[in-house]
Amino acid sequence: NSLPMSLALRFVRIPVVAGVRFSSSAGHVKDLGGTFKERESAAENIYFNKEEAHKLELLVKKMRRQVEPTVDERGADKQALQSILAQHKISANDAAINDIMKWRFGK
């Protein structure tokens, strides 16, 4: 009870020379390099996660500057505001400058 040769070949797995692919009984070619693709995908994910973390860190610094300025930044902003007011020949006392700064930063 042997199968004809053409029918028997359909059920035999034939490895490729490189050992990466083989033919299944259904005739589909499967890739044995799946783990390499998964590693490559994982490495890409790690790289992009690090890049995104760096970008987010820069964005947080920028937002923190706008929301919670340091003492030096606040002083520089006050001087810039006084300079702008002086260009328009507007004099403002420290209380007015502080009120504008509170309005600007919400504090």
ChimeraX attribute file (.defattr): number of C-alpha atoms within 10 A of each C-alpha:
attribute: neighborCount
match mode: 1-to-1
recipient: residues
	/A:1	3
	/A:2	6
	/A:3	8
	/A:4	8
	/A:5	8
	/A:6	8
	/A:7	10
	/A:8	11
	/A:9	13
	/A:10	14
	/A:11	13
	/A:12	14
	/A:13	13
	/A:14	16
	/A:15	13
	/A:16	11
	/A:17	8
	/A:18	7
	/A:19	11
	/A:20	13
	/A:21	16
	/A:22	19
	/A:23	17
	/A:24	15
	/A:25	14
	/A:26	10
	/A:27	14
	/A:28	10
	/A:29	15
	/A:30	12
	/A:31	12
	/A:32	12
	/A:33	11
	/A:34	11
	/A:35	10
	/A:36	10
	/A:37	11
	/A:38	11
	/A:39	11
	/A:40	12
	/A:41	12
	/A:42	12
	/A:43	12
	/A:44	12
	/A:45	12
	/A:46	12
	/A:47	12
	/A:48	12
	/A:49	12
	/A:50	12
	/A:51	12
	/A:52	12
	/A:53	12
	/A:54	12
	/A:55	12
	/A:56	12
	/A:57	12
	/A:58	12
	/A:59	12
	/A:60	12
	/A:61	13
	/A:62	13
	/A:63	12
	/A:64	12
	/A:65	14
	/A:66	13
	/A:67	13
	/A:68	15
	/A:69	15
	/A:70	12
	/A:71	9
	/A:72	9
	/A:73	13
	/A:74	15
	/A:75	12
	/A:76	12
	/A:77	15
	/A:78	17
	/A:79	13
	/A:80	12
	/A:81	16
	/A:82	17
	/A:83	14
	/A:84	12
	/A:85	14
	/A:86	12
	/A:87	10
	/A:88	8
	/A:89	9
	/A:90	10
	/A:91	13
	/A:92	13
	/A:93	8
	/A:94	11
	/A:95	9
	/A:96	11
	/A:97	17
	/A:98	14
	/A:99	13
	/A:100	15
	/A:101	16
	/A:102	11
	/A:103	10
	/A:104	12
	/A:105	14
	/A:106	10
	/A:107	11
